[in-house]
């Protein structure tokens, strides 16, 4: 690896370039305090297996020199941009799915650029979300450190730590009631974004997270990502092969971030990465406490977020049986939040948008779920029985997504046609930077 990059372990916190000195200084400024974090401060890695764009540490403070009456957080979450989690996923990727070393290094160099951009977008997202005045289930942000020409290695975000919460991994499931709670928050988020001028946030309209995603893969590599599904369960072969046959048509699709323009409706705020591990659940009440991770935030139609949480969090049966109701919950919540202000689209238009986006969102999620899942299969602390249970849950989700991609693809063929392809990506192997 190159020296001093986000791709290799550093000497800072959790092997990143972020230091205790910087954290203390930024926190003192944010909290308007002269107190120090203390000699017995600690940081514990709590983000293992939960994503691939950052290292997340739980910081426990040992405040020294606090003034009487000062309310300082005992703990907070420190999110630090890093390629290390993605590198770990690469280690468990089957050999046949890897490219030659030169191509892989080119991909990693591009990924590092992508990582800096996504981190800075999350910094802007928390600034925009701060306008919502705590009316949305989002952790309080203490401070942010964006990347810049002067700071190319130590991007970080300090967030309120919500104790007694858990995430739901892709090998676990959320109940229909829990996803309804998420749908209500999504409706609220979309309504609040309209009320606070999300259309004027030009940086959101400029973000094309899909094109950036496709640039990491050739058609061949992307198709190979479906391979482990068939390897784990031969019964998935028919549904997976049907999706693979559609890959050249969907490769390079960025419809989700352009559809609102083409359809002629106003955009709302879209999290863009709201899979189940980015939803915090209360361990005791099982209530949804917070939506987290805003690196892939962008303008869009909103149904994209609902699709992603449903894909990742629900069994195929629950997702199919409850989707009509979930769409209504989302829309009702958005209308209630708008309090009479014009909605960006009608309820009927939202359902049409949902059907149009479905196969595109499915292609974005299904193959990514497997690499995330594969990292957990290599956990030596898990029994074979537990691994088989987890495998069955993931395969049910992916099989259902693949089956429904084909169904919605056929359903959409009779509808108005839209431009699918990202301008910088074409379905030719030589067109992708990774293959150069």
C-alpha positions in Angstrom: 0.0 0.0 0.0 1.0 3.6 -0.4 2.3 5.3 2.7 -0.1 7.6 4.5 -3.4 6.6 2.9 -6.8 5.6 4.1 -6.1 2.1 2.8 -3.6 1.0 5.4 -3.5 0.9 9.2 -2.2 4.1 10.9 -1.1 4.9 14.5 -4.1 6.8 15.5 -7.4 5.7 17.1 -8.5 2.3 15.9 -5.7 2.3 13.4 -7.0 5.5 11.7 -5.3 8.9 11.4 -7.5 10.5 14.0 -5.7 11.4 17.3 -6.8 11.9 20.9 -5.4 15.4 20.8 -7.7 16.4 17.9 -10.7 14.7 19.4 -10.2 16.5 22.7 -9.7 19.9 21.1 -12.8 19.6 18.8 -15.0 18.3 21.6 -13.9 21.2 24.0 -14.8 23.7 21.3 -18.2 22.0 20.6 -19.1 21.7 24.2 -17.6 25.1 25.2 -15.6 23.5 28.0 -12.0 23.5 29.1 -12.3 20.1 30.7 -10.0 17.4 29.4 -11.0 13.8 28.4 -8.9 12.4 31.2 -6.2 9.9 31.7 -8.6 6.9 31.8 -10.4 7.7 28.6 -11.0 4.7 26.4 -12.1 3.8 22.8 -13.6 0.5 21.8 -14.3 -0.6 18.2 -18.0 -1.1 17.9 -18.6 -1.1 14.1 -17.2 -4.5 13.1 -19.2 -6.0 10.3 -21.6 -3.1 10.1 -20.4 -1.4 6.9 -17.3 -0.7 4.9 -16.8 3.1 4.8 -15.6 3.8 8.4 -14.3 2.7 11.7 -16.6 3.4 14.6 -15.4 3.8 18.2 -17.3 4.1 21.4 -15.4 6.7 23.5 -15.7 6.6 27.3 -14.6 9.9 28.8 -12.9 10.5 32.1 -13.5 14.2 32.4 -10.9 16.2 34.3 -11.4 19.8 35.2 -15.1 20.1 34.5 -16.8 23.1 36.1 -19.6 22.7 38.5 -22.9 22.2 36.7 -21.3 21.3 33.4 -23.2 18.6 31.6 -20.6 16.6 29.6 -21.3 13.3 27.8 -19.9 10.3 29.5 -19.7 8.5 26.2 -20.0 9.3 22.5 -19.6 7.6 19.2 -16.6 8.6 17.0 -17.0 7.7 13.3 -13.7 7.8 11.4 -13.5 7.4 7.6 -11.4 4.4 6.7 -10.9 1.8 4.0 -9.9 -0.8 6.6 -13.4 -2.4 7.0 -13.7 -2.8 3.2 -10.2 -4.3 3.1 -11.3 -6.9 5.6 -14.3 -7.8 3.4 -11.8 -8.2 0.5 -9.9 -10.8 2.6 -12.9 -13.1 2.7 -13.9 -12.6 -0.9 -13.5 -15.9 -2.9 -10.4 -15.9 -5.0 -12.3 -16.3 -8.3 -14.1 -13.0 -7.6 -10.9 -11.0 -7.3 -9.1 -9.1 -10.0 -5.4 -9.0 -10.7 -3.4 -7.0 -8.2 -2.9 -3.9 -10.5 -6.6 -3.7 -11.2 -7.5 -4.2 -7.5 -5.1 -1.4 -6.5 -6.7 0.9 -9.1 -10.1 0.1 -7.6 -8.8 0.8 -4.1 -7.3 4.2 -5.1 -10.7 5.1 -6.6 -12.5 3.9 -3.5 -10.3 6.2 -1.3 -11.5 9.2 -3.4 -15.0 8.0 -3.1 -14.6 7.6 0.7 -13.5 11.2 1.1 -16.5 12.5 -0.9 -19.0 10.4 1.0 -17.6 11.5 4.3 -17.9 15.1 3.4 -21.4 14.5 2.2 -22.3 13.1 5.6 -20.8 16.2 7.2 -23.1 18.4 5.1 -26.0 16.0 5.9 -25.7 16.5 9.6 -25.6 20.2 9.1 -28.9 20.1 7.1 -30.5 17.7 9.6 -29.7 20.1 12.4 -32.4 22.3 11.0 -35.0 19.7 11.9 -34.8 20.7 15.6 -34.6 17.2 17.0 -37.9 16.3 15.3 -36.3 13.3 13.6 -34.8 10.1 15.1 -31.2 11.0 14.4 -28.2 11.1 16.9 -27.1 14.6 18.0 -23.9 15.6 16.2 -21.2 17.2 18.5 -18.7 18.1 15.7 -17.6 17.1 12.3 -14.1 17.2 10.6 -14.4 17.1 6.8 -11.6 16.2 4.4 -9.8 19.1 2.7 -6.6 19.9 0.9 -5.1 20.4 4.4 -6.7 17.4 5.9 -6.5 14.4 3.6 -6.4 11.6 6.2 -8.4 12.3 9.3 -12.1 12.8 8.6 -14.3 12.2 11.6 -17.7 12.8 13.1 -18.5 12.8 16.8 -22.1 11.7 17.6 -24.3 11.2 20.6 -24.0 7.6 21.8 -27.4 5.9 22.2 -26.9 3.3 24.9 -28.8 0.1 25.2 -29.4 -0.1 21.5 -28.5 -2.6 18.8 -28.4 -2.9 15.1 -30.0 -5.6 13.0 -27.5 -7.4 10.7 -28.5 -8.7 7.3 -28.6 -12.2 8.8 -31.3 -11.0 11.3 -34.8 -9.8 10.8 -36.9 -6.8 11.8 -40.6 -7.2 12.6 -43.3 -5.6 10.4 -44.1 -3.3 13.3 -40.5 -2.1 13.5 -40.3 -1.4 9.8 -43.6 0.5 10.1 -41.7 2.7 12.7 -38.9 3.2 10.1 -41.5 4.1 7.5 -43.0 6.7 9.8 -39.6 8.2 10.4 -38.9 8.2 6.6 -42.2 10.0 6.0 -41.3 12.6 8.6 -37.9 13.0 7.2 -39.2 13.6 3.7 -41.8 16.1 5.0 -39.2 18.0 7.1 -36.8 18.1 4.2 -39.5 19.7 2.0 -40.3 22.2 4.7 -36.6 23.1 5.1 -35.9 23.7 1.4 -34.2 20.5 0.4 -34.6 21.5 -3.3 -32.3 24.4 -2.7 -29.6 22.1 -1.4 -27.8 21.9 -4.7 -25.0 19.7 -3.4 -27.6 16.9 -2.9 -28.8 17.2 -6.5 -25.2 16.9 -7.7 -24.6 13.7 -5.9 -24.6 10.5 -8.0 -23.9 7.7 -5.6 -24.9 5.1 -8.0 -22.4 6.0 -10.7 -19.7 6.1 -8.1 -20.8 2.6 -7.0 -20.7 1.1 -10.5 -17.3 2.5 -11.2 -15.9 0.0 -8.7 -17.0 -3.0 -10.9 -16.9 -4.3 -14.4 -20.0 -6.1 -15.7 -18.2 -9.4 -15.2 -17.1 -8.7 -11.6 -20.6 -7.4 -10.7 -22.2 -10.6 -12.2 -19.7 -12.7 -10.2 -21.0 -11.2 -7.0 -24.1 -13.3 -7.4 -22.0 -16.5 -7.6 -21.8 -17.2 -3.8 -25.6 -17.2 -3.6 -25.9 -20.2 -5.9 -22.9 -21.9 -4.3 -24.6 -21.7 -0.9 -27.9 -23.0 -2.1 -28.5 -24.6 -5.5 -32.3 -23.9 -5.1 -31.6 -20.2 -5.8 -30.0 -20.9 -9.2 -33.2 -20.2 -11.2 -34.0 -16.8 -9.7 -30.3 -15.8 -9.6 -29.8 -16.8 -13.2 -32.8 -14.8 -14.3 -31.4 -11.7 -12.6 -27.9 -12.3 -14.1 -29.5 -12.4 -17.5 -30.8 -8.8 -16.9 -27.4 -7.5 -15.6 -26.2 -6.0 -18.8 -29.4 -4.0 -19.0 -29.2 -2.7 -15.4 -25.5 -2.3 -15.0 -24.7 1.4 -14.8 -28.3 2.4 -13.7 -28.6 5.6 -11.7 -32.4 5.9 -12.2 -33.1 6.3 -8.5 -31.3 9.7 -8.4 -32.7 10.9 -11.7 -36.3 9.6 -11.6 -37.8 12.5 -9.8 -36.6 14.9 -12.5 -37.7 12.6 -15.4 -41.0 11.9 -13.7 -41.6 15.6 -13.0 -41.9 15.6 -9.2 -40.1 17.5 -6.5 -37.2 15.7 -4.7 -37.1 14.8 -1.1 -34.1 13.9 1.2 -33.0 10.3 0.7 -30.6 8.6 3.2 -29.4 6.3 0.4 -27.9 3.7 2.7 -30.8 2.8 5.0 -30.2 -0.9 5.3 -31.0 -2.6 8.6 -27.6 -2.1 10.2 -28.1 1.6 9.9 -31.2 1.6 12.2 -30.7 1.6 15.9 -33.2 -0.5 17.9 -33.8 -0.3 21.7 -32.7 -3.6 23.2 -35.5 -3.6 25.8 -38.5 -2.0 24.0 -37.6 -3.1 20.5 -38.6 0.5 19.4 -36.6 2.3 16.7 -34.3 4.8 18.3 -32.3 6.3 15.4 -31.5 6.3 11.7 -27.7 6.6 11.2 -25.1 6.8 8.4 -25.7 9.6 5.9 -22.7 9.1 3.5 -24.9 8.3 0.5 -27.5 11.0 1.1 -29.0 12.5 -2.1 -32.1 14.0 -3.8 -34.6 11.3 -4.8 -38.1 10.0 -4.4 -38.0 8.5 -0.9 -39.3 5.0 -1.8 -35.7 4.0 -2.3 -35.0 4.2 1.5 -38.1 2.1 2.2 -37.0 -0.5 -0.3 -33.6 -0.8 1.2 -34.8 -1.3 4.8 -37.4 -3.8 3.6 -34.8 -5.7 1.5 -32.3 -6.0 4.3 -34.5 -6.2 7.3 -37.5 -8.3 6.4 -38.2 -11.8 5.4 -39.4 -12.1 1.8 -42.9 -13.0 2.9 -43.2 -10.1 5.4 -41.9 -7.7 2.8 -44.4 -8.8 0.2 -47.4 -9.1 2.5 -46.9 -5.7 4.2 -45.5 -3.4 1.5 -48.8 -1.8 0.5 -49.4 -0.9 4.2 -45.8 0.3 4.6 -46.1 2.7 1.7 -49.3 4.1 3.2 -47.6 4.6 6.6 -44.8 6.5 4.9 -47.1 8.7 2.9 -49.4 9.4 5.8 -46.5 10.4 8.0 -45.1 12.7 5.2 -48.6 14.4 4.8 -48.9 14.8 8.6 -45.5 16.4 8.8 -46.2 18.8 5.9 -49.3 20.2 7.8 -51.0 21.3 4.6 -47.9 22.2 2.6 -47.9 20.7 -0.9 -46.7 17.1 -1.1 -44.0 16.3 -3.6 -46.1 13.6 -5.3 -49.5 11.9 -4.9 -50.0 8.6 -3.2 -50.7 7.0 -6.5 -47.5 8.5 -8.0 -45.5 7.2 -5.0 -46.7 3.6 -5.8 -45.7 4.0 -9.4 -42.3 5.4 -8.4 -41.9 2.4 -6.0 -42.5 -0.1 -8.8 -40.2 1.7 -11.2 -37.3 1.9 -8.7 -37.7 -1.6 -7.3 -35.5 -3.6 -9.8 -32.8 -0.9 -9.7 -32.7 -0.8 -5.9 -32.7 -4.6 -5.9 -29.7 -4.8 -8.2 -27.9 -2.3 -6.0 -28.5 -4.4 -2.8 -28.7 -8.1 -3.5 -25.0 -8.8 -4.5 -23.7 -6.4 -1.8 -25.6 -8.3 1.0 -23.5 -11.4 0.3 -20.0 -9.9 0.9 -21.4 -8.3 4.1 -22.7 -11.7 5.1 -19.6 -13.6 4.2 -17.5 -11.7 6.7 -19.8 -13.1 9.5 -19.4 -16.7 8.2 -15.7 -16.4 9.0 -16.3 -15.6 12.6 -14.6 -18.5 14.5 -16.7 -17.8 17.6 -20.0 -18.8 15.9 -21.3 -22.4 15.9 -22.0 -24.2 12.6 -25.7 -24.3 13.6 -25.9 -20.6 14.0 -24.1 -20.0 10.7 -26.6 -22.2 9.0 -29.5 -20.3 10.6 -28.0 -17.0 9.4 -27.3 -18.3 6.0 -31.0 -19.4 5.6 -32.2 -15.9 6.5 -29.9 -14.2 4.0 -30.7 -16.6 1.2 -34.4 -16.1 1.8 -34.0 -12.3 1.4 -31.7 -12.5 -1.6 -33.8 -15.1 -3.3 -37.0 -13.0 -2.8 -35.3 -9.9 -4.1 -34.1 -11.7 -7.2 -37.5 -13.2 -7.9 -39.2 -9.8 -7.5 -36.6 -8.0 -9.6 -37.8 -10.1 -12.6 -41.5 -9.5 -11.7 -41.1 -5.7 -11.5 -38.9 -5.6 -14.5 -41.7 -7.3 -16.6 -44.3 -5.0 -15.0 -42.4 -1.9 -15.8 -41.9 -2.9 -19.5 -45.4 -1.7 -20.2 -44.9 1.7 -18.5 -43.4 4.9 -19.7 -39.7 4.6 -20.5 -37.0 6.5 -18.6 -33.3 6.9 -19.0 -31.5 4.4 -16.8 -27.8 4.7 -17.4 -25.4 6.9 -15.6 -23.6 9.0 -18.3 -20.1 8.0 -17.2 -20.8 4.3 -17.1 -21.6 2.0 -20.0 -22.2 -1.7 -19.9 -18.9 -2.5 -21.4 -16.1 -4.0 -19.4 -13.4 -1.7 -20.9 -15.4 1.4 -19.9 -15.0 0.9 -16.2 -11.9 2.6 -14.6 -11.3 -0.6 -12.6 -10.5 -2.5 -15.8 -8.0 0.0 -17.2 
